[in-house]
Amino acid sequence: MVRGKVEMKRIENSTSRQVTFSKRRNGLTKKAYELSVLCDAEVAFIIFSHKGRLFEFASSNMQKIIERYRARARETTTVDKSTELEHYVENLKHETANMAKKIEILEVSKRKLMGQGLGSCSMGELEDIDGQLERTLKIIRARKTQLFKDEIEGLNAKERLLLQQNASLREKCGLRPMLLESAPAPVPAPPPTPPAQSKERGNCSQSTQSWEVETELFIGFPQMRCL
């Protein structure tokens, strides 16, 4: 009969599992021995059963095989680390070259913004630089305005604090609090009168007085008027 394919999963029955373990372990030991004899290879394996029992096989000294394995593992680790370090150095070189290119581009852009090296720029590039400068100026002016506002608010807050401290000190000293009354608006002085107008007004007043004298009411004959 042809043996069916065994499904690779854990055997649930403990008895069947133990029987299979013993058979397969013996078969593995036989194959390892045959491999070591036929191929002149150093073969070793270590098995722990599910109950913790140790089973091992070595074609020669187990300790020597383990030491040889550890030495080879260290060499492999060193080679892997060396290869990883080489890749890391290559990546650093690549990133350094990219950064150098970016720095060069930024330096050229900076010189153009400073007004240098514009001879090779086209009209479109000049318009882009102009627009960039305009946007930068707007941002700078907005920042200046904000700083001014912040400074004014800080000074106002400082003034209020000083007024409060002053009022507190005056209260402690028994003084009347300061009244911040607004001063009355000064009466505007009349505009200066030109000399010609002032002279004319004087003449008018004098003529008025003389006219009032001359038109004084008198009853009687003219020759009897008292001078």
FENLIN-V792315 format. One record per residue. SS is DSSP state (A for helix, B for strand, O for the rest). NEAR is the number of other ideal C-beta (glycine too) atoms within 10 Angstrom. Layout:
# FENLIN-V792315
<<SS | NEAR> <SS | NEAR>>
This chain:
# FENLIN-V792315
<<O | 3> <O | 4> <O | 5> <O | 6> <O | 6> <O | 8> <O | 6> <O | 5> <O | 6> <O | 6> <O | 14> <O | 7> <O | 9> <A | 9> <A | 8> <A | 10> <A | 14> <A | 14> <A | 12> <A | 13> <A | 17> <A | 12> <A | 10> <A | 11> <A | 15> <A | 11> <A | 10> <A | 14> <A | 16> <A | 11> <A | 11> <A | 17> <A | 13> <A | 11> <A | 14> <A | 17> <A | 11> <A | 8> <A | 9> <O | 8> <O | 10> <O | 15> <O | 18> <B | 19> <B | 14> <B | 11> <B | 14> <B | 10> <O | 13> <O | 10> <O | 7> <O | 6> <O | 9> <B | 8> <B | 15> <B | 11> <B | 17> <B | 17> <O | 16> <O | 12> <O | 12> <A | 14> <A | 10> <A | 12> <A | 16> <A | 13> <A | 11> <A | 14> <A | 12> <A | 10> <A | 10> <A | 10> <A | 10> <A | 10> <A | 10> <A | 10> <A | 10> <A | 10> <A | 10> <A | 10> <A | 10> <A | 10> <A | 10> <A | 10> <A | 10> <A | 10> <A | 10> <A | 10> <A | 10> <A | 10> <A | 10> <A | 10> <A | 10> <A | 10> <A | 10> <A | 10> <A | 10> <A | 10> <A | 10> <A | 10> <A | 10> <A | 10> <A | 10> <A | 10> <A | 10> <A | 10> <A | 10> <A | 13> <A | 13> <A | 11> <A | 12> <A | 18> <A | 13> <O | 9> <O | 9> <O | 10> <O | 12> <O | 13> <O | 5> <O | 8> <O | 13> <O | 8> <A | 7> <A | 8> <A | 12> <A | 12> <A | 11> <A | 13> <A | 16> <A | 10> <A | 10> <A | 13> <A | 12> <A | 10> <A | 10> <A | 11> <A | 10> <A | 10> <A | 10> <A | 10> <A | 10> <A | 10> <A | 10> <A | 10> <A | 10> <A | 10> <A | 10> <A | 10> <A | 10> <A | 10> <A | 10> <A | 10> <A | 10> <A | 10> <A | 10> <A | 10> <A | 10> <A | 10> <A | 10> <A | 10> <A | 10> <A | 10> <A | 12> <A | 10> <A | 10> <A | 12> <A | 13> <A | 11> <A | 10> <A | 13> <A | 11> <A | 8> <A | 7> <O | 6> <O | 10> <O | 7> <O | 10> <O | 10> <O | 5> <O | 6> <O | 6> <O | 5> <O | 5> <O | 6> <O | 6> <O | 6> <O | 6> <O | 6> <O | 6> <O | 6> <O | 6> <O | 8> <O | 11> <O | 9> <A | 8> <A | 8> <A | 10> <A | 11> <A | 11> <A | 12> <A | 11> <A | 10> <A | 10> <A | 10> <A | 10> <A | 10> <A | 10> <A | 10> <A | 10> <A | 10> <A | 9> <A | 9> <A | 8> <A | 7> <O | 7> <O | 6> <O | 4> <O | 9> <O | 5> <O | 8> <O | 7> <A | 6> <A | 5> <A | 7> <O | 9> <O | 5> <O | 2>>
